[in-house]
Amino acid sequence: MSQLRILLPVDIQDRQAAFREITKAMIYLGDRSVDMNFISILPGKPVPLLGSLMPSEELLSALAVLEEDLVELINEALPFLENYTTKAVEGSVHKEILKYADELKPDLIILPSHSHSKVENILIGSVTSKVVEKANCSVLVLR
């Protein structure tokens, strides 16, 4: 059986929820041979001009901290997982997930489901629905 390439976006703002989501994803995958790839996204500024005001050193530092936190969380949630990749980027969450998926060519994207109000979904849209709609691979939404 060949390895499944999995992309698992992780929002570590709520560390407990992220821990549960990571472990739930691995329980779902069972004993399958997987190539795990994690991404965490620092939401970008809504106005591109404002994003250019943040010094690149500060942004790089924030992304380094985000990636360190991601690795720490993965190691806590999945101490048996030896080989995996992590990536921390800044930008629009759904766009960055889709961009990384285009690079990575995963067999499956696993997304946690987040509850938003109907108003929030209308105004900002659902990251999950945008990824499901536009991804070039299967998407599993965890509840």
N, C-alpha and C positions, 0 to 999 in steps of 0.2 A: 504494500500500500504506500503510495507517495504522500509526502508531507502536504498538508493544507497550509497555504499562506493566509494568515489571518491579520486583519488590521483592526485594532481595538483603540478607538479614541477614549481618552480618560480625562475627565474634568475633575481636577483634584481640589477645587475650591471647597467641596464638601468631602473631606477625606474619608469619613465613615461610609458614605454612599459609594464613593469610588472603590473602596476596599471590597464592599459587597458586590459591586458590579464586576470587578475583575475576577473574584472567586466564583461568582455565578457563571460567568462566561467559560471558565475552565471546567467547571462541573458539567456544563452543557457539552463541551468538547470531549469529555471523558478521556479515554486512553488513546485517542487519535494522535498520530504523529503530526505536530504542528510547527510551523515557523511563525512565531508570534512577533508582531510589530505593533508598538504602542506609540500614540501621538498625543501630546497635550498642547492645547492652543491658548495663548495669551490673546484674549480678544483685542482686536485692533481698534483704533480710533474711528468713529463713524465718519469723520471728515479727514480725507487723506492729508490735507495740509497740516492739520493738528498733529498727525503722526510724525511729520517731519520735524516738529519742534522738540521731540524727545531725543536727547543725544544718543547716538548709536551705542556708546559705551554703556549707558544705563540700560538700554534695551537688551544688549548682549548679556549683561549681568543678570537681568531679570529672566532671560531665557535659560541661562545656565542654572540659576536657582530652581526654575520650574523643572528642568530636566533632572536635576539632582533629587528633587522631591518625588518625581515620577519613578525614578529608579528605586528610591527608598521604599515607596509604596508597593511597587511590584515585588521587591524582595521580602517585604512583610507579608503580603497576601499570598505569594507563590514562592516560598523558599526553595522548592524543588526545581523550579524553572531555571535552567542554566543558560541557555542561549536564546536571546531575544534582542530586538533593537528598540531603541527609543528615539523620539524626535520631539523637540519643543520648538514651536514656531509662533509667530505673531500674525494675526489677521482675522479675517472673517471665518468663523468656526466652520460652517459647512463648506466654504470654498477651500479652506486648507485641508479638510478631510478628503475632499474630492481630488484636489491637486496631488496629495500624497498617494491616494489610491491609484491615480493615473501613472505615477512613477513606479509604485510598488507592484502593481498588477495582482492584488490579492484575489484569492478564491472567494473570500467572504469578509465583509465588514460587519463587526458586531457592535451595535449601538445600544446604550442604555436608553430607556424611555424616560423622559422627564415630563412631569405634569406642568402645563402652563394654562393660564386662563384663556378663554376664547379670545378675549381682547388682545392678549399678548401674541397669540398665534396669528391674529389678523394683522397686527401692527408690525411685528418683527419676523413672523413666520417661524416655523418649527425647523430646527436644524435637522432633526430626524427625517421629517417629510421631504426636505430638500435633498438630503443624501439618498434616501430611498428612490426618489424620482429620477435623480441624475447619475447615480453610480453605474459603472459598467460591469458590475459583478453583483452577486447576491448580497443582500443585507438582512441580517438577523437583528430584530429589535427585541431586547430583553425587557421584561416587565417584572 
